[in-house]
Amino acid sequence: INPYRGCEHGCVYCFARPSHAYLGFSPGLDFETQIMVKRNAATLLRQELSSRGYRVATMNMGTNTDPYQRAEGRYALMPGIIAALRDSGTGMSILTKGTLLRRDLPLLVDAEVPVSVAVSLAVGDADLHRDLEPGTPTPAARLELITAIRDAGLDCHVMVAPVLPYLTDSVAHLDDLLARVSAAGATGVTVFGLHLRGATRPWFMEWLARARPDLVGPYRRLYRRGAYLPEEYRRTLRERAAPLVARYGLGGRQHQPEPPLPT
């Protein structure tokens, strides 16, 4: 379920950028500024959930664009969506960077259906965060969100993804971030590296040329065979992250696995 198309978070690396081209918009600035709002999402969802052919299955929100981006503060679509899922006995899974989720915690706690909540937090450095994720809540605010979710009695998984080569993949950065995630109360993490698919790749590379021109060559070499990092790098990242995940007790059940590579 995607109540919004496009995303005001404006994350430079966002894999969902190419989806905006289907609407006739650019995956660059249009993706961040021309937001499609599905005002009747809850009504249509209730119709779908009540149809004869519907079979109860967990509904995912936040796997494309964020349901708790800033527009949600104005349009408040999520309470109606949560209520529709609750009333049909449908479980739900939410992934977000948006601290507005706190508003709906009472609804989620009282839903009486399976509820899975995850927060995306991949950049711990405040300055780098401002460059990479200009429209998102700060890392500190998202850590507070994790604590609020746990205080409400819900588990909270954290997606430490995407990890950006040479920017957020050092042991020092991962150690600091995972330590803070653990202290905030997270029940588990998923860590995986950056994918550069479709129109996301040139948009990200333009940003890299402005922000870190010294890394343009290394990135071209890393991604010379396509959108995915080479297995050697992926193995190195796993070897860096695994001991830290274990140290901070964050090896709980994964919210969602790393996307599979094409065969």
Disulfide bonds with the S-S distance in Angstrom:
none
